[in-house]
Structure formats: structure tokens, C-alpha cells
Amino acid sequence: QVRLVESGGGLVQPGGSLRLSCAASGGNFSLRIMAWVRQPPGKQRERVAIITPSGTTDYADSVKGRFAISRDGDKNTLYLEMSSLTPDDTAVYYCNVPATQRLPAYWGQGTQVTVSS
């Protein structure tokens, strides 16, 4: 059974930093694209960062230069380093393995990030 378990969320002051982790189990994700998706309160989900199996990354314009996605294939773990956080970054952050033509998508349960003074 595939499980994606996020951790590292919490309350942080504006300008602060957080590191999110996503532990993946029950499958081999080394050949899958992985992503972080967030959902601010009252808004739709937004993909903020994506990383390919080879390590190529892409970011939403709103987080470029502030967030960094990475993955550890040996540990089957995905990370999101977030810095210079603002209240607009407040959201539930989800670990996501996007669907392909043959394989389903997977989602974690989400971790809350709140940026407030």
C-alpha cells in the first residue's frame, strides 16, 4: 500500500524558514515525478514545486527564489525548503506523485504551514 507522509509544518513568523519532508513507502518512486502542492484557506490547490527523476526542478512564480525542492532516492523522501516566508504562504502543503498514462496519482494527508506574527 502506497503511503506519503508529510512532516515539518508548523507556525513560523514572516521572514522565517521551514523544511517539509515527505516519506514515501509502498512503492518505488525513483522513476516518478514528485511535487509539492498547497491549498491556502478558501482557495484551490496550487502546485508550487515539481522535481523529475533526474532532478530537474520547476517552481510556481510565487515561490521562485524562496523555495527549493529536492529528493533523496535512497530514502524515498521528498523535501521542500522554504525561506522568506510570508502570510501568503499559509496553506496545507501536500506531497504529490502525479498520475501518468498508466499509473495513478498519490497524495499525502497534508501538513499545515502557518506564517503569522
N, CA, C and O of each residue as an XYZ file, in Angstrom:
468
protein
N       0.851     -1.189      0.000
C       0.000      0.000      0.000
C       0.890      1.243      0.000
O       1.796      1.369      0.824
N       0.624      2.148     -0.922
C       1.416      3.364     -1.023
C       1.016      4.339      0.069
O      -0.168      4.568      0.314
N       2.019      4.908      0.719
C       1.778      5.944      1.710
C       2.744      7.086      1.487
O       3.935      6.873      1.260
N       2.222      8.303      1.555
C       3.033      9.521      1.542
C       2.735     10.253      2.843
O       1.589     10.619      3.103
N       3.753     10.465      3.656
C       3.558     11.072      4.960
C       4.397     12.332      5.061
O       5.627     12.280      5.064
N       3.711     13.471      5.143
C       4.402     14.754      5.263
C       4.693     15.068      6.728
O       3.993     14.611      7.631
N       5.737     15.856      6.938
C       6.070     16.358      8.265
C       6.824     17.667      8.115
O       7.291     18.008      7.029
N       6.938     18.401      9.221
C       7.733     19.618      9.226
C       6.948     20.907      9.203
O       7.532     21.986      9.299
N       5.615     20.819      9.075
C       4.820     22.034      9.086
C       4.757     22.644     10.477
O       5.223     22.058     11.454
N       4.169     23.835     10.546
C       4.031     24.490     11.834
C       3.796     25.972     11.674
O       3.496     26.465     10.586
N       3.941     26.678     12.797
C       3.765     28.124     12.829
C       5.134     28.790     12.740
O       6.055     28.437     13.476
N       5.259     29.747     11.841
C       6.527     30.454     11.656
C       6.235     31.933     11.430
O       5.204     32.293     10.861
N       7.150     32.782     11.879
C       6.976     34.215     11.686
C       7.330     34.622     10.261
O       8.118     33.943      9.603
N       6.764     35.710      9.781
C       7.140     36.209      8.450
C       8.651     36.401      8.352
O       9.295     36.914      9.266
N       9.192     35.974      7.214
C      10.631     36.010      7.021
C      11.347     34.762      7.466
O      12.542     34.609      7.217
N      10.642     33.872      8.116
C      11.241     32.652      8.630
C      11.346     31.556      7.582
O      11.013     31.737      6.411
N      11.826     30.406      8.057
C      12.060     29.262      7.177
C      11.475     27.996      7.778
O      11.318     27.874      8.992
N      11.163     27.070      6.908
C      10.708     25.734      7.318
C      11.198     24.727      6.291
O      11.423     25.053      5.126
N      11.356     23.491      6.758
C      11.702     22.405      5.856
C      10.646     21.320      5.987
O      10.457     20.744      7.059
N       9.965     21.051      4.887
C       8.985     19.973      4.851
C       9.628     18.698      4.311
O      10.506     18.732      3.449
N       9.162     17.582      4.846
C       9.619     16.274      4.374
C       8.416     15.433      3.998
O       7.329     15.598      4.551
N       8.618     14.536      3.059
C       7.579     13.584      2.659
C       8.223     12.217      2.541
O       9.054     11.981      1.664
N       7.834     11.325      3.428
C       8.354      9.960      3.402
C       7.412      9.091      2.587
O       6.236      8.954      2.922
N       7.926      8.510      1.526
C       7.123      7.675      0.637
C       7.435      6.204      0.892
O       8.598      5.825      1.034
N       6.402      5.386      0.947
C       6.589      3.952      1.152
C       5.562      3.183      0.337
O       4.570      3.741     -0.134
N       5.822      1.883      0.181
C       4.882      1.033     -0.533
C       5.040      1.055     -2.036
O       4.194      0.528     -2.759
N       6.115      1.657     -2.515
C       6.332      1.705     -3.951
C       7.702      2.254     -4.265
O       8.400      2.759     -3.386
N       8.081      2.151     -5.524
C       9.352      2.707     -5.993
C       9.068      3.993     -6.738
O       8.497      3.983     -7.829
N       9.470      5.097     -6.140
C       9.172      6.395     -6.722
C      10.371      7.017     -7.413
O      10.320      8.172     -7.834
N      11.440      6.259     -7.531
C      12.657      6.835     -8.113
C      12.467      7.236     -9.571
O      13.206      8.079    -10.079
N      11.484      6.641    -10.256
C      11.243      6.966    -11.658
C       9.983      7.806    -11.856
O       9.507      7.969    -12.979
N       9.454      8.329    -10.768
C       8.238      9.132    -10.844
C       8.560     10.591    -10.579
O       9.420     10.912     -9.760
N       7.858     11.469    -11.282
C       7.879     12.881    -10.935
C       7.193     13.035     -9.579
O       6.204     12.360     -9.292
N       7.727     13.927     -8.753
C       7.105     14.214     -7.462
C       6.935     15.720     -7.314
O       7.658     16.503     -7.931
N       5.977     16.110     -6.495
C       5.646     17.531     -6.407
C       5.142     17.897     -5.021
O       4.725     17.041     -4.241
N       5.190     19.186     -4.741
C       4.520     19.761     -3.580
C       3.385     20.643     -4.082
O       3.560     21.466     -4.980
N       2.233     20.450     -3.488
C       1.027     21.189     -3.841
C       0.482     21.804     -2.558
O       0.480     21.155     -1.512
N       0.027     23.035     -2.628
C      -0.521     23.657     -1.422
C      -1.939     24.142     -1.669
O      -2.340     24.421     -2.799
N      -2.686     24.234     -0.570
C      -4.044     24.750     -0.639
C      -4.230     25.800      0.446
O      -4.386     25.455      1.617
N      -4.214     27.083      0.072
C      -4.468     28.137      1.060
C      -5.921     28.082      1.517
O      -6.772     27.540      0.811
N      -6.211     28.632      2.678
C      -7.590     28.593      3.172
C      -8.550     29.271      2.205
O      -8.330     30.411      1.795
N      -9.615     28.564      1.845
C     -10.633     29.112      0.966
C     -10.249     29.200     -0.496
O     -10.977     29.792     -1.292
N      -9.105     28.614     -0.866
C      -8.644     28.698     -2.254
C      -8.397     27.310     -2.826
O      -8.406     26.314     -2.103
N      -8.176     27.260     -4.140
C      -7.910     25.981     -4.799
C      -6.461     25.554     -4.590
O      -5.601     26.364     -4.244
N      -6.217     24.288     -4.802
C      -4.863     23.766     -4.710
C      -3.986     24.360     -5.804
O      -4.432     24.603     -6.925
N      -2.718     24.587     -5.444
C      -1.742     25.177     -6.353
C      -0.454     24.360     -6.276
O       0.076     24.138     -5.188
N       0.047     23.916     -7.417
C       1.319     23.206     -7.399
C       2.437     24.234     -7.269
O       2.516     25.170     -8.064
N       3.299     24.065     -6.274
C       4.341     25.056     -6.029
C       5.712     24.608     -6.518
O       6.553     25.443     -6.849
N       5.948     23.292     -6.566
C       7.265     22.817     -6.990
C       7.151     21.398     -7.503
O       6.315     20.618     -7.046
N       8.001     21.077     -8.457
C       7.998     19.750     -9.051
C       9.435     19.336     -9.326
O      10.285     20.175     -9.623
N       9.703     18.029     -9.225
C      11.047     17.525     -9.483
C      10.947     16.222    -10.258
O      10.147     15.347     -9.927
N      11.765     16.105    -11.290
C      11.772     14.897    -12.108
C      12.719     13.854    -11.508
O      13.478     14.157    -10.587
N      12.673     12.630    -12.032
C      13.601     11.608    -11.527
C      15.069     12.005    -11.683
O      15.910     11.595    -10.883
N      15.378     12.797    -12.703
C      16.767     13.212    -12.926
C      17.155     14.432    -12.110
O      18.313     14.850    -12.120
N      16.186     15.005    -11.402
C      16.493     16.148    -10.543
C      16.167     17.503    -11.132
O      16.439     18.524    -10.500
N      15.599     17.545    -12.310
C      15.159     18.820    -12.880
C      13.990     19.358    -12.069
O      13.074     18.617    -11.714
N      14.030     20.653    -11.782
C      13.000     21.245    -10.936
C      12.285     22.393    -11.651
O      12.804     22.978    -12.602
N      11.099     22.692    -11.173
C      10.348     23.837    -11.665
C       9.486     24.341    -10.521
O       9.058     23.575     -9.657
N       9.238     25.651    -10.533
C       8.539     26.274     -9.425
C       7.449     27.221     -9.912
O       7.539     27.791    -11.000
N       6.430     27.375     -9.093
C       5.446     28.422     -9.342
C       6.144     29.776     -9.184
O       7.063     29.927     -8.378
N       5.692     30.746     -9.962
C       6.313     32.072     -9.909
C       6.284     32.645     -8.492
O       7.192     33.371     -8.086
N       5.243     32.313     -7.756
C       5.063     32.891     -6.418
C       6.118     32.432     -5.419
O       6.293     33.066     -4.378
N       6.827     31.337     -5.718
C       7.806     30.815     -4.758
C       9.223     30.753     -5.317
O      10.152     30.372     -4.604
N       9.399     31.120     -6.571
C      10.738     31.058     -7.178
C      11.726     31.901     -6.393
O      11.444     33.043     -6.030
N      12.880     31.322     -6.141
C      13.920     32.018     -5.398
C      13.784     31.889     -3.890
O      14.689     32.274     -3.149
N      12.659     31.349     -3.428
C      12.433     31.209     -1.982
C      12.295     29.757     -1.555
O      12.666     29.399     -0.437
N      11.762     28.917     -2.438
C      11.540     27.502     -2.126
C      12.515     26.652     -2.943
O      12.909     27.022     -4.049
N      12.891     25.513     -2.378
C      13.749     24.572     -3.092
C      13.253     23.155     -2.834
O      13.137     22.723     -1.687
N      12.963     22.441     -3.917
C      12.514     21.055     -3.816
C      13.701     20.136     -4.078
O      14.549     20.417     -4.925
N      13.745     19.040     -3.340
C      14.810     18.067     -3.549
C      14.282     16.687     -3.181
O      13.220     16.547     -2.573
N      15.049     15.675     -3.564
C      14.621     14.313     -3.263
C      15.830     13.461     -2.929
O      16.925     13.668     -3.453
N      15.613     12.511     -2.055
C      16.643     11.541     -1.691
C      16.126     10.180     -2.120
O      15.271      9.589     -1.460
N      16.653      9.690     -3.233
C      16.163      8.428     -3.775
C      16.402      7.252     -2.858
O      15.571      6.348     -2.766
N      17.546      7.260     -2.172
C      17.867      6.145     -1.284
C      16.860      6.046     -0.140
O      16.516      4.954      0.312
N      16.398      7.203      0.314
C      15.477      7.227      1.444
C      14.028      7.350      1.003
O      13.124      7.365      1.837
N      13.797      7.440     -0.317
C      12.430      7.609     -0.820
C      11.751      8.794     -0.137
O      10.602      8.710      0.296
N      12.486      9.893     -0.051
C      11.986     11.065      0.667
C      12.065     12.303     -0.219
O      13.024     12.506     -0.963
N      11.029     13.115     -0.112
C      10.936     14.380     -0.837
C      11.010     15.514      0.166
O      10.467     15.415      1.266
N      11.679     16.591     -0.213
C      11.831     17.728      0.684
C      11.370     19.018      0.021
O      11.342     19.137     -1.204
N      11.011     19.978      0.865
C      10.745     21.331      0.396
C      11.336     22.293      1.419
O      10.854     22.408      2.546
N      12.389     22.978      0.997
C      12.989     24.018      1.828
C      12.308     25.336      1.494
O      12.297     25.768      0.342
N      11.736     25.974      2.520
C      11.005     27.217      2.320
C      11.672     28.329      3.135
O      11.947     28.161      4.323
N      11.923     29.446      2.490
C      12.538     30.569      3.188
C      11.815     31.861      2.814
O      11.002     31.893      1.890
N      12.128     32.914      3.547
C      11.489     34.221      3.332
C       9.975     34.081      3.258
O       9.321     34.637      2.374
N       9.446     33.338      4.191
C       8.018     33.038      4.190
C       7.186     34.288      4.480
O       7.578     35.151      5.265
N       6.040     34.355      3.831
C       5.093     35.451      4.030
C       3.742     34.856      4.412
O       3.520     33.658      4.234
N       2.837     35.684      4.934
C       1.499     35.155      5.263
C       0.793     34.525      4.059
O      -0.062     33.657      4.233
N       1.141     34.953      2.842
C       0.530     34.354      1.651
C       0.951     32.902      1.443
O       0.336     32.187      0.652
N       1.981     32.468      2.137
C       2.417     31.075      2.039
C       1.635     30.163      2.985
O       1.818     28.945      2.965
N       0.779     30.737      3.800
C      -0.041     29.940      4.709
C      -0.950     29.012      3.907
O      -1.706     29.461      3.045
N      -0.869     27.723      4.198
C      -1.624     26.727      3.433
C      -1.390     25.350      4.029
O      -0.507     25.158      4.864
N      -2.197     24.396      3.584
C      -1.883     22.997      3.813
C      -1.022     22.543      2.637
O      -1.395     22.719      1.477
N       0.120     21.964      2.948
C       1.063     21.522      1.924
C       0.969     20.006      1.770
O       1.055     19.254      2.741
N       0.790     19.585      0.521
C       0.623     18.173      0.218
C       1.787     17.659     -0.618
O       2.261     18.338     -1.530
N       2.230     16.480     -0.305
C       3.155     15.735     -1.139
C       2.336     15.011     -2.207
O       1.298     14.422     -1.903
N       2.797     15.056     -3.443
C       2.012     14.517     -4.552
C       2.896     13.786     -5.547
O       3.971     14.260     -5.915
N       2.429     12.635     -5.971
C       3.023     11.934     -7.111
C       1.987     12.012     -8.221
O       0.962     11.335     -8.145
N       2.226     12.814     -9.246
C       1.209     12.996    -10.283
C       0.939     11.707    -11.057
O       1.814     10.851    -11.188
N      -0.279     11.587    -11.564
C      -0.642     10.429    -12.373
C       0.087     10.459    -13.710
O       0.422     11.524    -14.228
N       0.325      9.278    -14.253
C       0.822      9.154    -15.619
C      -0.261      8.457    -16.438
O      -1.359      8.210    -15.940
N       0.050      8.143    -17.693
C      -0.953      7.457    -18.522
C      -1.306      6.092    -17.952
O      -2.423      5.606    -18.129
N      -0.351      5.478    -17.268
C      -0.584      4.108    -16.797
C      -0.658      3.984    -15.284
O      -1.121      2.969    -14.765
N      -0.203      5.013    -14.571
C      -0.104      4.901    -13.118
C      -0.946      5.975    -12.433
O      -1.077      7.084    -12.951
N      -1.515      5.652    -11.278
C      -2.376      6.626    -10.596
C      -1.575      7.682     -9.856
O      -0.368      7.543     -9.658
N      -2.262      8.738     -9.450
C      -1.669      9.747     -8.593
C      -1.741      9.282     -7.142
O      -2.589      8.474     -6.764
N      -0.823      9.822     -6.344
C      -0.840      9.577     -4.907
C      -0.719     10.906     -4.183
O      -0.066     11.838     -4.652
N      -1.371     10.968     -3.018
C      -1.362     12.193     -2.205
C      -1.069     11.842     -0.752
O      -1.475     10.793     -0.251
N      -0.357     12.743     -0.094
C      -0.227     12.636      1.348
C      -1.426     13.276      2.026
O      -2.337     13.783      1.371
N      -1.406     13.241      3.360
C      -2.539     13.785      4.117
C      -2.412     15.285      4.336
O      -3.368     15.936      4.756
N      -1.233     15.837      4.053
C      -1.031     17.276      4.170
C      -0.440     17.679      5.508
O      -0.642     17.016      6.525
N       0.294     18.778      5.483
C       0.839     19.358      6.710
C       0.583     20.867      6.675
O       0.802     21.522      5.656
N       0.123     21.399      7.791
C      -0.265     22.806      7.861
C       0.965     23.687      8.062
O       1.793     23.435      8.938
N       1.064     24.716      7.240
C       2.078     25.757      7.412
C       1.349     27.073      7.628
O       0.548     27.495      6.794
N       1.630     27.710      8.740
C       1.014     28.989      9.060
C       2.104     30.027      9.267
O       2.997     29.848     10.095
N       2.025     31.105      8.513
C       3.005     32.189      8.620
C       2.296     33.393      9.233
O       1.433     34.010      8.607
N       2.671     33.711     10.452
C       1.989     34.777     11.176
C       2.876     35.295     12.294
O       3.665     34.554     12.881
N       2.730     36.575     12.573
C       3.463     37.160     13.688
C       2.612     37.136     14.952
O       3.060     37.589     16.006
